[in-house]
């Protein structure tokens, strides 16, 4: 990630002309310069978080800007985990009471196609600042 960068790893993205953006269908593991972002970030908008739903802890191990971080997203029948630099930073069950409460308060209620599919493409989000990914692997559980 470069200084001030903002990106994300979206999954279960549906490629259909009726959706203008990948985030309309796919949940996101947030990738952002937590300390260098120009503007205020809520906890669920910081790196490792399930964007606008479940926040990664403030104590997460995040490498300095310009150094590589590792990320892992595990999706297993509605059980979701986000890992950052070898540490599990987010874990939740889709459809749980906590999930439903957070969803109701999120921006995703405005997107009727959001997280409806349990399969789909992976999308690497671009918000204009250079972001680099390497060694991407996908494995069926």
C-alpha positions in Angstrom: 0.0 0.0 0.0 1.3 3.5 -0.8 0.8 6.5 1.5 -2.9 7.5 1.7 -3.9 4.4 -0.2 -7.3 2.8 -0.1 -8.2 -0.5 -1.6 -10.0 -3.7 -0.7 -10.4 -7.4 -1.4 -14.0 -8.1 -2.4 -15.4 -11.6 -2.7 -18.6 -13.2 -4.0 -18.8 -10.4 -6.6 -21.4 -10.8 -9.3 -20.4 -9.7 -12.7 -23.6 -8.4 -14.3 -24.3 -5.2 -16.2 -27.1 -4.3 -13.7 -24.4 -3.6 -11.1 -22.2 -0.6 -11.8 -19.6 -1.4 -9.1 -18.2 -4.5 -7.5 -19.0 -3.3 -4.0 -22.7 -3.5 -4.8 -22.6 -7.3 -4.5 -19.4 -8.3 -2.7 -18.3 -8.0 0.9 -14.9 -6.4 1.5 -11.8 -7.1 3.4 -10.6 -3.5 3.8 -7.1 -2.4 2.7 -6.3 1.2 3.6 -3.6 3.4 5.1 -5.2 3.6 8.6 -2.9 6.4 9.8 -2.4 8.3 6.5 -5.9 8.4 5.2 -7.1 12.0 4.7 -10.3 12.0 6.6 -11.9 10.2 9.5 -12.2 6.5 9.5 -14.7 4.6 11.7 -13.3 1.3 13.1 -15.2 -0.8 10.6 -13.5 1.1 7.8 -9.9 0.3 8.8 -7.6 -2.4 7.5 -8.6 -6.0 8.0 -12.2 -5.0 8.8 -15.2 -6.4 7.0 -16.0 -3.0 5.6 -18.8 -1.2 7.4 -19.8 -4.3 9.3 -17.2 -5.9 11.6 -14.1 -4.0 12.7 -10.6 -5.4 13.1 -9.2 -4.7 16.6 -7.1 -1.5 17.1 -4.3 -3.9 18.4 -3.9 -5.6 15.0 -0.4 -6.0 13.6 -0.2 -3.8 10.6 3.2 -3.3 8.8 4.3 0.2 7.9 3.3 1.7 4.6 5.5 0.4 1.8 6.0 -3.0 3.5 4.1 -6.1 2.6 1.2 -7.3 4.7 -0.5 -10.7 4.4 -4.2 -11.2 4.3 -6.4 -14.3 4.3 -10.2 -14.5 3.9 -11.9 -17.7 4.9 -15.5 -18.3 3.9 -17.0 -21.6 4.9 -20.8 -21.9 4.7 -21.4 -18.5 6.2 -18.6 -18.6 8.7 -16.2 -15.7 7.8 -12.7 -15.0 9.0 -10.3 -12.2 8.0 -6.7 -12.7 8.9 -4.0 -10.0 8.8 -0.3 -10.9 9.1 -1.0 -14.3 10.6 -3.6 -13.1 13.1 -7.3 -13.6 13.0 -8.8 -10.1 13.2 -12.4 -10.6 12.2 -14.8 -13.6 12.7 -18.5 -13.7 12.3 -21.5 -15.8 11.1 -23.6 -14.5 8.3 -27.2 -14.4 9.4 -26.4 -14.3 13.1 -28.1 -11.7 15.3 -24.9 -9.6 15.5 -24.6 -9.8 11.7 -28.2 -8.7 11.1 -27.9 -5.8 13.5 -24.8 -4.5 11.9 -26.2 -5.0 8.4 -29.3 -2.8 9.3 -27.0 0.0 10.4 -24.6 -0.3 7.4 -24.6 1.3 4.0 -25.2 -2.1 2.4 -29.0 -1.8 3.0 -29.0 0.6 0.0 -27.7 -2.2 -2.3 -30.2 -5.0 -2.8 -27.6 -7.3 -4.4 -25.1 -7.0 -1.7 -23.9 -10.3 -0.3 -26.7 -12.3 -1.8 -24.5 -14.7 -3.7 -22.3 -17.2 -1.8 -20.1 -17.7 -4.9 -18.6 -15.2 -7.4 -15.6 -13.4 -8.4 -12.8 -11.8 -6.4 -12.2 -8.1 -7.0 -9.2 -6.0 -6.0 -10.6 -2.5 -5.5 -9.0 0.6 -6.9 -9.5 4.1 -5.4 -6.7 5.8 -7.4 -3.6 5.3 -5.2 -1.1 2.6 -6.2 -1.7 -0.7 -4.3 0.2 -3.9 -5.0 -0.9 -7.5 -4.6 1.2 -10.6 -5.0 1.0 -14.4 -4.4 -2.8 -14.5 -4.6 -4.1 -18.0 -4.0 -7.7 -19.3 -4.0 -8.5 -22.7 -2.5 -11.8 -24.5 -2.2 -12.7 -25.6 1.4 
